[in-house]
Amino acid sequence: MPASAVVNSILALSSLVPALPQSATNGNSNLGTLQAPTLSEFVATPNLPDGFPWGAATVANTDPYTTTPGGGRTRNYQFNIARGFIAPDGVNRSVLLVNGAFPAPTIEVNWGDTISVKVCNQITGPEEGTALHWHGILQTLTPWYDGVPSVQQCPIAPGKCFTYTFLADLYGTTWYHSHYSAQYNAGLLGALIIHGPKNVPYDIDVGPVLLTDWYHEEYFSLVQQTMAKGAAPVQSDNNLINGKMNFDCSLVKNGQNCVPNAGISKFNFQSGKAHRLRLINAGSEALQRFTIDGHNMTVMANDFVPVKPYTTNVVTLGIGQRTDVIVQANDSPDSSFWMRSDIDTACSINGAANNPPTGNSHALAAIYYEKANKNQVPTTTATPYGVLPCANDDLTLTIPYFPFPATSNPAVTQEIDITFGPNGTGFNVFNMNNVSFRGNYDYSLLDLTNHGNFSYPDDPQWNVYNFGNNASIRLVVYNLFPASHPMHLHGHNFNVLAEGNGIWDGRITHQQNTQRRDVQLVRGSTKFPATKDDAGFIVLQYNADNPGVWPFHCHIAWHVSAGLYINTVESIDLLQKRHIPQNVQQTCTDWGVYSQSVVVDQIDSGLKDRDVGGLMPESAKWMRKY
């Protein structure tokens, strides 16, 4: 992990006084500053047992999938989404902001609370639709608020507002982001923190640490490049911690304005205290390796799943994954240290992997103990971790606190092959079982299914797997592409039964208590072109106990754009008994009015239709009545 020129230039500074104010780099966000507040649980109602909604419930004795504490409050948020200009690394660019902030505002609630977010689409110059996905939230009883346009709703039309209301049904660390094309690449993302029982004691909740690869071009231009015939993979320019990092202005492209030493993130530590850091890979493509100089980390949770604690010196995070760690501040009160997050250029596309480099893959932030000079440059040395596989920690290390066994005989097993190559028109796309997903914003798959209209098998591009009323589902995923994929399932935490390379031999790791999470990396193939003997694989299993239409997709933005996506339907009889709220149906009415008067430039297959006007069959056009 050699240091980049950007890192060396920061190390050479005599002081970490930023050249730009926070308003210029991050708008209305205070993340990455020493003034950012720590987090703390707050009482939902007076006189609750033990002071919190979950009362005497603990990580070890309470099944979070069947038990949600009562007494929670409704926490209301107002989000206005609009364009703006900021310079997170000194390079000024157009972005999409929530309430003028990047990262977007942190949502902080208690387990059992109801979250209500009114989202107003104020995007102009040009106008776009939008929608927000609440990553990892089960949306039990509210599948229509999952936030995926063309699946659970239509996009929020320009000038319109839409209110998402859902239960904080699990606890821990997650994030929210736009699910409209690759829009979140432009900054439309933020942390979502749900307080609950602790499985490891700590003193200070430092809060979210958002890790994001960063691009200086606008997201739509990057999607255009991704979807061009014979396109090369788009490359990130920088790597940010809580939305901040410097950039080598000699590498700036397209005449963009660049200010050196824009400023890096800073964190407060207190000597002798245990600190909880909520790590979130909220990037578009890069696999991150996170370390803190001179400190080990105790892993306490992966995604929304508390695990039996284990110690590590490096945390691996694919896109969409979260890991909560405890860091003990054991040094003297005047100490300062570097926090680092490295894009693994062997597992990701990044400009720093070029020769000569055109970007930076190494993010730095400064940690200051209470008596340290808050502008001094730490002199600590990076933690060595060597070459690691493009995969998550070994499954033998990750054991959930609350056991949730995987049955030996699931009701249905579905193999899925991930492949890559040219389609009939010569464009390179990703396929899942030889189908590349294409969405259409004019309808909602959930509404179609709810009304008993199963016409979607007539168009394989929708890539729907209808599992009917089967009680449990096993997905055996083979990746015949040389890059790893962070595979995310909506509406569930899944059991991770096995992972590796080659053909799965049927063995399950910790069958009575397998690792669970909502994103898992599947390794790349050892050859390309590849056969299943060369493929990377993961084996996932979950109970089909959440009626809905749930996406299962790679969380790399550009891979979703190129079609690496399916939709799963479960508990279909119960789903058809649900009543979809009028405000969800109204999104399709509003979008229909908008799209009939404006040509929507839909170019990618990541929840857009590249073949405008040619996708929706007659059997689905009745949806326009909404």
BALOMI-17503 format. One line per field, with one value per residue (C-alpha): residue in three letters; residue number from 1; z, y negated, x. Coordinates in steps of 0.05 Angstrom, whole numbers, always signed. Layout:
drense: (ala/...)
kolti: (NUM/...)
Z: (Z/...)
Y: (Y/...)
X: (X/...)
end
This chain:
drense: (met/pro/ala/ser/ala/val/val/asn/ser/ile/leu/ala/leu/ser/ser/leu/val/pro/ala/leu/pro/gln/ser/ala/thr/asn/gly/asn/ser/asn/leu/gly/thr/leu/gln/ala/pro/thr/leu/ser/glu/phe/val/ala/thr/pro/asn/leu/pro/asp/gly/phe/pro/trp/gly/ala/ala/thr/val/ala/asn/thr/asp/pro/tyr/thr/thr/thr/pro/gly/gly/gly/arg/thr/arg/asn/tyr/gln/phe/asn/ile/ala/arg/gly/phe/ile/ala/pro/asp/gly/val/asn/arg/ser/val/leu/leu/val/asn/gly/ala/phe/pro/ala/pro/thr/ile/glu/val/asn/trp/gly/asp/thr/ile/ser/val/lys/val/cys/asn/gln/ile/thr/gly/pro/glu/glu/gly/thr/ala/leu/his/trp/his/gly/ile/leu/gln/thr/leu/thr/pro/trp/tyr/asp/gly/val/pro/ser/val/gln/gln/cys/pro/ile/ala/pro/gly/lys/cys/phe/thr/tyr/thr/phe/leu/ala/asp/leu/tyr/gly/thr/thr/trp/tyr/his/ser/his/tyr/ser/ala/gln/tyr/asn/ala/gly/leu/leu/gly/ala/leu/ile/ile/his/gly/pro/lys/asn/val/pro/tyr/asp/ile/asp/val/gly/pro/val/leu/leu/thr/asp/trp/tyr/his/glu/glu/tyr/phe/ser/leu/val/gln/gln/thr/met/ala/lys/gly/ala/ala/pro/val/gln/ser/asp/asn/asn/leu/ile/asn/gly/lys/met/asn/phe/asp/cys/ser/leu/val/lys/asn/gly/gln/asn/cys/val/pro/asn/ala/gly/ile/ser/lys/phe/asn/phe/gln/ser/gly/lys/ala/his/arg/leu/arg/leu/ile/asn/ala/gly/ser/glu/ala/leu/gln/arg/phe/thr/ile/asp/gly/his/asn/met/thr/val/met/ala/asn/asp/phe/val/pro/val/lys/pro/tyr/thr/thr/asn/val/val/thr/leu/gly/ile/gly/gln/arg/thr/asp/val/ile/val/gln/ala/asn/asp/ser/pro/asp/ser/ser/phe/trp/met/arg/ser/asp/ile/asp/thr/ala/cys/ser/ile/asn/gly/ala/ala/asn/asn/pro/pro/thr/gly/asn/ser/his/ala/leu/ala/ala/ile/tyr/tyr/glu/lys/ala/asn/lys/asn/gln/val/pro/thr/thr/thr/ala/thr/pro/tyr/gly/val/leu/pro/cys/ala/asn/asp/asp/leu/thr/leu/thr/ile/pro/tyr/phe/pro/phe/pro/ala/thr/ser/asn/pro/ala/val/thr/gln/glu/ile/asp/ile/thr/phe/gly/pro/asn/gly/thr/gly/phe/asn/val/phe/asn/met/asn/asn/val/ser/phe/arg/gly/asn/tyr/asp/tyr/ser/leu/leu/asp/leu/thr/asn/his/gly/asn/phe/ser/tyr/pro/asp/asp/pro/gln/trp/asn/val/tyr/asn/phe/gly/asn/asn/ala/ser/ile/arg/leu/val/val/tyr/asn/leu/phe/pro/ala/ser/his/pro/met/his/leu/his/gly/his/asn/phe/asn/val/leu/ala/glu/gly/asn/gly/ile/trp/asp/gly/arg/ile/thr/his/gln/gln/asn/thr/gln/arg/arg/asp/val/gln/leu/val/arg/gly/ser/thr/lys/phe/pro/ala/thr/lys/asp/asp/ala/gly/phe/ile/val/leu/gln/tyr/asn/ala/asp/asn/pro/gly/val/trp/pro/phe/his/cys/his/ile/ala/trp/his/val/ser/ala/gly/leu/tyr/ile/asn/thr/val/glu/ser/ile/asp/leu/leu/gln/lys/arg/his/ile/pro/gln/asn/val/gln/gln/thr/cys/thr/asp/trp/gly/val/tyr/ser/gln/ser/val/val/val/asp/gln/ile/asp/ser/gly/leu/lys/asp/arg/asp/val/gly/gly/leu/met/pro/glu/ser/ala/lys/trp/met/arg/lys/tyr)
kolti: (1/2/3/4/5/6/7/8/9/10/11/12/13/14/15/16/17/18/19/20/21/22/23/24/25/26/27/28/29/30/31/32/33/34/35/36/37/38/39/40/41/42/43/44/45/46/47/48/49/50/51/52/53/54/55/56/57/58/59/60/61/62/63/64/65/66/67/68/69/70/71/72/73/74/75/76/77/78/79/80/81/82/83/84/85/86/87/88/89/90/91/92/93/94/95/96/97/98/99/100/101/102/103/104/105/106/107/108/109/110/111/112/113/114/115/116/117/118/119/120/121/122/123/124/125/126/127/128/129/130/131/132/133/134/135/136/137/138/139/140/141/142/143/144/145/146/147/148/149/150/151/152/153/154/155/156/157/158/159/160/161/162/163/164/165/166/167/168/169/170/171/172/173/174/175/176/177/178/179/180/181/182/183/184/185/186/187/188/189/190/191/192/193/194/195/196/197/198/199/200/201/202/203/204/205/206/207/208/209/210/211/212/213/214/215/216/217/218/219/220/221/222/223/224/225/226/227/228/229/230/231/232/233/234/235/236/237/238/239/240/241/242/243/244/245/246/247/248/249/250/251/252/253/254/255/256/257/258/259/260/261/262/263/264/265/266/267/268/269/270/271/272/273/274/275/276/277/278/279/280/281/282/283/284/285/286/287/288/289/290/291/292/293/294/295/296/297/298/299/300/301/302/303/304/305/306/307/308/309/310/311/312/313/314/315/316/317/318/319/320/321/322/323/324/325/326/327/328/329/330/331/332/333/334/335/336/337/338/339/340/341/342/343/344/345/346/347/348/349/350/351/352/353/354/355/356/357/358/359/360/361/362/363/364/365/366/367/368/369/370/371/372/373/374/375/376/377/378/379/380/381/382/383/384/385/386/387/388/389/390/391/392/393/394/395/396/397/398/399/400/401/402/403/404/405/406/407/408/409/410/411/412/413/414/415/416/417/418/419/420/421/422/423/424/425/426/427/428/429/430/431/432/433/434/435/436/437/438/439/440/441/442/443/444/445/446/447/448/449/450/451/452/453/454/455/456/457/458/459/460/461/462/463/464/465/466/467/468/469/470/471/472/473/474/475/476/477/478/479/480/481/482/483/484/485/486/487/488/489/490/491/492/493/494/495/496/497/498/499/500/501/502/503/504/505/506/507/508/509/510/511/512/513/514/515/516/517/518/519/520/521/522/523/524/525/526/527/528/529/530/531/532/533/534/535/536/537/538/539/540/541/542/543/544/545/546/547/548/549/550/551/552/553/554/555/556/557/558/559/560/561/562/563/564/565/566/567/568/569/570/571/572/573/574/575/576/577/578/579/580/581/582/583/584/585/586/587/588/589/590/591/592/593/594/595/596/597/598/599/600/601/602/603/604/605/606/607/608/609/610/611/612/613/614/615/616/617/618/619/620/621/622/623/624/625/626)
Z: (+0/-24/-6/-62/-77/-44/+21/+19/+8/+69/+110/+89/+115/+178/+197/+179/+174/+113/+55/+46/+96/+111/+73/+9/+17/+48/+48/+109/+135/+198/+190/+187/+235/+308/+321/+296/+355/+383/+384/+443/+453/+472/+511/+468/+523/+598/+649/+601/+633/+638/+605/+532/+487/+485/+561/+584/+514/+499/+437/+461/+485/+433/+362/+325/+266/+309/+365/+359/+423/+435/+460/+402/+375/+304/+282/+227/+175/+116/+59/+1/-56/-103/-144/-115/-122/-70/-69/-21/-42/-70/-139/-149/-182/-190/-140/-113/-41/+14/+52/+22/+56/+34/+65/+73/+143/+191/+213/+286/+320/+370/+354/+351/+328/+265/+214/+170/+116/+69/+7/-41/-110/-124/-176/-234/-288/-313/-278/-257/-219/-154/-99/-34/-11/+63/+58/+102/+131/+126/+109/+141/+127/+85/+23/-18/+20/+1/-48/-114/-175/-224/-168/-109/-135/-193/-186/-148/-205/-208/-163/-125/-54/-26/+47/+66/+133/+161/+225/+251/+253/+263/+300/+285/+229/+158/+106/+56/-16/-82/-121/-185/-236/-207/-175/-106/-139/-141/-65/-51/+10/+85/+149/+185/+257/+298/+371/+405/+455/+460/+452/+470/+522/+500/+525/+465/+401/+350/+298/+223/+184/+112/+62/-10/-74/-108/-181/-209/-268/-261/-250/-315/-356/-320/-336/-409/-410/-376/-427/-488/-539/-523/-460/-411/-336/-307/-256/-190/-177/-101/-36/+20/+94/+116/+51/+57/+28/-9/-83/-126/-168/-222/-240/-248/-313/-358/-332/-265/-210/-157/-90/-57/+16/+17/+84/+114/+166/+239/+298/+374/+419/+495/+527/+567/+532/+485/+421/+373/+300/+250/+185/+121/+50/+14/-50/-122/-138/-92/-41/+21/+71/+136/+189/+246/+260/+326/+343/+336/+326/+357/+307/+340/+281/+206/+172/+220/+253/+320/+321/+375/+380/+347/+339/+273/+248/+181/+162/+92/+65/-2/-28/+18/+75/+146/+203/+273/+311/+382/+387/+455/+462/+502/+486/+522/+522/+475/+421/+349/+298/+226/+206/+136/+84/+22/-42/-58/-129/-141/-127/-155/-212/-192/-226/-177/-208/-273/-292/-286/-235/-249/-181/-108/-73/-2/+45/+109/+170/+235/+304/+362/+435/+482/+495/+425/+381/+335/+275/+283/+231/+260/+250/+259/+212/+171/+194/+147/+124/+61/+2/+19/-23/-56/-4/+66/+130/+135/+154/+213/+246/+238/+287/+303/+376/+365/+329/+268/+237/+163/+146/+108/+59/+35/-2/-66/-90/-147/-181/-212/-260/-266/-335/-376/-451/-511/-522/-589/-604/-586/-518/-461/-404/-342/-342/-287/-318/-387/-374/-366/-324/-353/-312/-333/-290/-315/-271/-205/-204/-133/-156/-214/-168/-115/-168/-192/-258/-271/-342/-326/-347/-418/-417/-390/-384/-320/-292/-241/-200/-172/-113/-99/-28/-15/+57/+47/-11/-25/-76/-103/-140/-187/-211/-278/-281/-253/-207/-141/-131/-66/-72/-35/-21/-2/+52/+87/+125/+93/+121/+87/+82/+43/-2/-43/-112/-155/-150/-82/-48/-4/+60/+106/+154/+223/+199/+267/+270/+202/+188/+168/+134/+75/+31/+18/-30/-82/-105/-177/-224/-228/-304/-358/-397/-341/-327/-260/-241/-242/-213/-147/-108/-49/-21/+12/+46/+77/+101/+54/+110/+82/+27/-28/-91/-68/-112/-109/-143/-143/-106/-152/-185/-254/-252/-235/-293/-337/-314/-255/-221/-210/-173/-126/-108/-44/-3/-62/-30/+29/-17/-57/+7/+22/+7/-26/+0/-46/-40/-70/-129/-136/-154/-219/-234/-224/-263/-320/-327/-325/-373/-424/-431/-423/-458/-400/-421/-398/-419/-370/-346/-273/-260/-325/-394/-447/-502/-490/-507/-526/-459/-428/-457/-468/-407/-362/-391/-346/-292/-324/-292/-228)
Y: (+0/-54/-125/-170/-239/-269/-232/-252/-325/-323/-290/-345/-400/-437/-449/-421/-488/-479/-527/-525/-535/-478/-513/-509/-436/-405/-457/-451/-387/-388/-317/-315/-373/-374/-406/-345/-319/-250/-206/-183/-145/-187/-167/-159/-166/-180/-124/-70/-8/-15/-84/-61/-33/+36/+42/+107/+134/+153/+173/+244/+257/+220/+240/+173/+204/+222/+170/+95/+52/+11/-60/-90/-159/-184/-222/-271/-297/-345/-333/-381/-354/-405/-418/-456/-467/-443/-423/-364/-356/-425/-410/-449/-409/-405/-357/-337/-356/-342/-406/-435/-384/-332/-282/-289/-298/-240/-208/-186/-147/-92/-20/-18/-90/-107/-147/-195/-233/-282/-285/-344/-341/-410/-387/-437/-454/-403/-370/-297/-247/-219/-168/-149/-78/-63/-12/+50/+31/+92/+51/+105/+85/+26/+54/-5/-52/-14/-70/-35/-69/-20/+33/+4/-65/-112/-167/-230/-278/-346/-396/-341/-314/-244/-221/-155/-127/-63/-28/-27/+49/+66/+29/+9/-29/-39/-93/-121/-139/-155/-93/-132/-111/-127/-191/-178/-183/-258/-263/-241/-198/-201/-159/-128/-108/-66/-59/+7/+57/+60/+124/+91/+36/-31/-102/-148/-140/-178/-169/-154/-148/-151/-125/-146/-141/-208/-229/-299/-288/-291/-225/-227/-236/-175/-134/-155/-131/-66/-52/-72/-18/+11/-32/-27/-27/-96/-114/-151/-212/-211/-177/-215/-205/-240/-279/-309/-299/-339/-331/-341/-400/-384/-324/-362/-351/-391/-458/-450/-499/-466/-492/-455/-434/-439/-404/-335/-305/-309/-268/-276/-219/-218/-180/-119/-116/-64/-95/-67/-82/-67/-52/-57/-45/-94/-97/-80/-25/-18/+36/+0/+23/-18/-25/-70/-79/-48/-21/+46/+49/+94/+112/+112/+113/+124/+87/+93/+157/+154/+206/+237/+188/+202/+160/+137/+84/+75/+74/+92/+58/+69/+18/+15/+53/+26/+49/+22/+23/+5/-31/-38/-104/-80/-134/-198/-257/-299/-245/-249/-193/-181/-147/-117/-85/-57/-38/+31/+19/+94/+101/+35/-14/-78/-131/-118/-49/-81/-96/-154/-160/-206/-203/-186/-123/-138/-177/-208/-237/-262/-236/-283/-263/-317/-355/-350/-411/-406/-432/-390/-339/-268/-232/-161/-103/-65/+4/+58/+109/+139/+167/+189/+226/+186/+214/+202/+230/+306/+332/+370/+302/+272/+305/+268/+257/+282/+349/+357/+426/+440/+500/+557/+563/+496/+495/+471/+465/+418/+416/+350/+340/+271/+260/+200/+189/+155/+157/+161/+88/+93/+59/+93/+110/+153/+212/+253/+319/+289/+230/+158/+119/+58/+19/-27/-86/-87/-30/+5/+80/+82/+53/+101/+160/+133/+130/+201/+179/+226/+205/+188/+257/+235/+188/+222/+155/+143/+203/+224/+288/+305/+351/+356/+378/+418/+411/+407/+389/+407/+367/+399/+343/+358/+298/+313/+242/+227/+170/+181/+156/+132/+167/+133/+161/+114/+132/+183/+200/+266/+324/+330/+405/+407/+367/+381/+400/+459/+500/+500/+568/+563/+547/+494/+451/+450/+476/+466/+394/+370/+299/+254/+187/+151/+143/+197/+196/+251/+262/+252/+310/+334/+333/+294/+321/+367/+431/+448/+484/+415/+375/+340/+360/+343/+383/+342/+364/+328/+341/+314/+280/+209/+204/+158/+148/+144/+126/+167/+132/+113/+48/+21/-37/-24/+51/+37/-12/+45/+92/+133/+138/+183/+175/+228/+238/+274/+292/+275/+292/+246/+192/+190/+177/+114/+44/-1/-73/-126/-169/-113/-106/-182/-179/-143/-193/-251/-217/-201/-274/-295/-243/-257/-329/-319/-270/-233/-218/-145/-114/-60/+4/-10/-24/-62/-40/-47/-30/-88/-72/+0/+35/+30/+83/+68/+112/+62/-3/-1/-26/-95/-105/-120)
X: (+0/+49/+30/+7/+35/-26/-13/+60/+41/-4/+50/+98/+52/+72/-1/-69/-104/-151/-148/-224/-281/-328/-384/-342/-322/-384/-440/-484/-453/-410/-384/-308/-301/-282/-350/-388/-429/-420/-482/-524/-588/-647/-709/-770/-822/-817/-812/-790/-760/-684/-689/-694/-749/-717/-718/-686/-677/-605/-567/-562/-633/-676/-691/-694/-732/-792/-788/-791/-797/-859/-862/-823/-836/-845/-782/-797/-748/-755/-706/-700/-659/-627/-564/-506/-431/-381/-307/-299/-226/-213/-241/-305/-361/-436/-469/-537/-548/-598/-613/-549/-504/-453/-454/-529/-558/-551/-616/-611/-667/-680/-698/-774/-783/-821/-781/-819/-781/-815/-771/-781/-750/-722/-672/-667/-617/-635/-693/-689/-731/-705/-721/-688/-672/-664/-609/-617/-685/-730/-792/-835/-908/-883/-849/-874/-827/-763/-749/-730/-763/-794/-798/-836/-854/-845/-793/-810/-824/-791/-827/-863/-855/-864/-864/-831/-856/-827/-807/-736/-742/-669/-614/-543/-510/-534/-543/-593/-580/-614/-634/-647/-594/-525/-549/-520/-451/-465/-470/-541/-525/-524/-518/-577/-563/-612/-593/-606/-577/-501/-461/-395/-387/-359/-356/-363/-403/-361/-415/-412/-347/-369/-317/-330/-290/-299/-306/-296/-343/-418/-452/-492/-429/-400/-462/-456/-384/-404/-458/-418/-401/-333/-329/-271/-288/-295/-242/-249/-205/-200/-220/-257/-269/-334/-333/-263/-193/-140/-124/-62/-84/-33/-77/-142/-179/-225/-202/-238/-222/-177/-152/-94/-99/-175/-176/-183/-230/-213/-238/-235/-212/-207/-150/-171/-239/-269/-296/-348/-336/-392/-355/-397/-373/-419/-378/-394/-343/-283/-267/-239/-186/-194/-139/-118/-45/-23/-91/-126/-201/-253/-307/-376/-425/-428/-485/-544/-518/-481/-425/-383/-325/-259/-196/-166/-118/-155/-229/-251/-313/-347/-397/-458/-426/-420/-376/-380/-314/-290/-224/-190/-153/-94/-42/-24/-73/-29/-26/-49/-56/-74/-138/-132/-177/-144/-179/-151/-129/-121/-196/-222/-216/-180/-137/-81/-72/-51/+21/+28/-28/-87/-120/-112/-134/-109/-155/-128/-162/-131/-148/-133/-132/-159/-94/-64/-53/-114/-75/-12/+5/+8/+74/+49/+63/+12/-10/+17/-33/-3/-41/-112/-163/-219/-267/-295/-265/-265/-333/-303/-290/-359/-407/-472/-491/-562/-561/-604/-592/-597/-640/-608/-665/-691/-757/-724/-652/-636/-568/-548/-489/-459/-428/-405/-402/-433/-508/-543/-527/-454/-458/-421/-470/-473/-521/-552/-570/-562/-609/-587/-637/-672/-722/-778/-799/-870/-895/-883/-870/-897/-963/-967/-956/-1004/-1059/-1045/-1015/-958/-945/-873/-847/-867/-808/-745/-709/-748/-710/-763/-756/-824/-813/-888/-904/-840/-818/-743/-697/-625/-585/-521/-485/-427/-386/-353/-324/-254/-276/-312/-384/-416/-484/-542/-611/-667/-717/-673/-611/-588/-548/-480/-471/-406/-359/-297/-273/-293/-357/-390/-380/-442/-405/-434/-394/-425/-492/-525/-502/-477/-456/-514/-514/-548/-486/-434/-374/-371/-300/-279/-263/-192/-195/-232/-267/-285/-323/-355/-291/-258/-315/-321/-383/-427/-485/-539/-604/-662/-733/-786/-824/-828/-881/-855/-815/-742/-682/-619/-561/-488/-479/-425/-461/-432/-447/-520/-522/-498/-553/-526/-593/-654/-720/-746/-820/-839/-901/-944/-1011/-999/-971/-1035/-1075/-1035/-1063/-1012/-1021/-1048/-985/-944/-991/-990/-916/-935/-990/-941/-886/-933/-953/-880/-853/-908/-886/-810/-764/-730/-659/-656/-590/-570/-601/-591/-664/-671/-693/-640/-691/-739/-810/-797/-799/-868/-916/-989/-1005/-969/-996/-1057/-1009/-1013/-1082/-1044)
end
